[in-house]
Amino acid sequence: VLLKLLGMRPVLSHGGGPGINKMLETLNIPVQFINGLRYTDENTIDVVKMVLAGKANKELVTLLGQAGGQAVGLCGLDEKMLLAERAYGENDEDLGYVGKITKVNTKPITDALNNNVIPVIATVACDEKGQAYNVNADTAASRIAAELKAENLILLTDIAGLLRDKDDPSTLISSVNVSEVPFMKKRGIISGGMIPKIDCCLTALEGGVPRTHIIDGRVPHSLLIEMFSDRGIGTMIY
């Protein structure tokens, strides 16, 4: 809300994996993984839509309103904002309704921005026929940022940033040039869950976004520290 008041045009996009898992558990819907990737059947995609576009999205809109801002909830199904096709595993495994984004329609986002409200986007996608797909939220954010020609992509996460030693927060790497990424992957510095986040930053950079950051959303005001202080916070990929 403060960024908005200062004349910036923030766009907030979100996933909601833990909420989806909790609802699946409540409804006794089995969670199935194929080589580490969640299989999304018809029941699961219904829960994904319900939790992301319903619960999580509206909770964020409400919080922004309570903070004195104006926000509108959107999802990738609105005006076919996020178009996707079926994605498959590395060895062509069927993952059900898991999607790969093929196109971003920015009109509903820019309409919201031009109406002076903060767009809050639930990252569920659909195909041309309207079939919903579960898509990676970070990937969706990077594609949206690139299509909007955003000045900055900031991924808020629950770790300090990229660490040279994943068990030692004092080994935070404050900045990484894209040319260093292959070497860091080879050395195992970029590994596990950090690989898709770094790859999303690369997607945004390739799409024309000048700067990308991975920061710790658990730190109070981490977004403001990143934007307005010399020391910054987390890891910048440039």
Stockholm file with secondary structure:
# STOCKHOLM 1.0

chainA/1-238         VLLKLLGMRPVLSHGGGPGINKMLETLNIPVQFINGLRYTDENTIDVVKMVLAGKANKELVTLLGQAGGQAVGLCGLDEKMLLAERAYGENDEDLGYVGKITKVNTKPITDALNNNVIPVIATVACDEKGQAYNVNADTAASRIAAELKAENLILLTDIAGLLRDKDDPSTLISSVNVSEVPFMKKRGIISGGMIPKIDCCLTALEGGVPRTHIIDGRVPHSLLIEMFSDRGIGTMIY
#=GR chainA/1-238 SS CHHHHTTCCCCEEECCHHHHHHHHHHTTCCCEEETTEEEBCHHHHHHHHIIIIIIIHHHHHHHHHHTTCCEEEEETTGGGCEEEEEEECTTCCEEEEEEEEEEECCHHHHHHHHTTCEEEEECEEECTTCCEEECCHHHHHHHHHHHHTCSEEEEEESSCSCBSSTTCGGGBCCEECGGGHHHHHHHTSSCTTHHHHHHHHHHHHHTTCSEEEEEETTSTTHHHHHHHCSSCCSEEEC
#=GC SS_cons         CHHHHTTCCCCEEECCHHHHHHHHHHTTCCCEEETTEEEBCHHHHHHHHIIIIIIIHHHHHHHHHHTTCCEEEEETTGGGCEEEEEEECTTCCEEEEEEEEEEECCHHHHHHHHTTCEEEEECEEECTTCCEEECCHHHHHHHHHHHHTCSEEEEEESSCSCBSSTTCGGGBCCEECGGGHHHHHHHTSSCTTHHHHHHHHHHHHHTTCSEEEEEETTSTTHHHHHHHCSSCCSEEEC
//
